[in-house]
Amino acid sequence: MHLLEDGDNFGELALLRDVPRGATIRTLVPCIFLTLQRHYFTRLLDHSPEVRAAILAQEAERTMAAGRGCSTAFLSGADPVPG
């Protein structure tokens, strides 16, 4: 299990490998998600070596974590919406 914070991303492995997303995401607070289509994602990686390196490093880390049985991510960091 990973705890993601504001600004973190998920689902990039599916975009890199052209496979369905395999992680389960649960939020601890209400969240707004932004999406990026595959062709924009690959364009970003093609034009930004720094982003490509960071995403590939993150992929390696998450692949190792998945081997240890970590496949659920929780999102936190935002203030809860009053309700």
C-alpha positions, 0 to 999 in steps of 0.5 A, a space after each residue: 500500500 502507498 499513500 499518495 499526496 497532492 500532486 502525485 500520479 497513478 496509472 502511468 504504468 498502464 500508459 507506458 505498457 499499453 495495458 489496463 490499469 492494475 492498481 486500486 485507488 481509494 481516497 481518504 478525502 474527496 479528490 479531483 482527478 485529472 486525466 491525460 490521454 496516452 498520446 499526450 502522455 507519450 508526447 510529454 515523455 518525448 519532449 521532456 527527458 527529465 519527466 521521462 526519467 522521473 516516470 521510469 524511476 517511479 515505474 521501477 519503484 512501483 514494480 518492485 513494490 508490486 512484487 512485495 504485494 503492494 497494489 493499493 494506493 490511498 490518496 490524502 493530503 487535501 483538506 476534507 470537504 466540510 459536510 
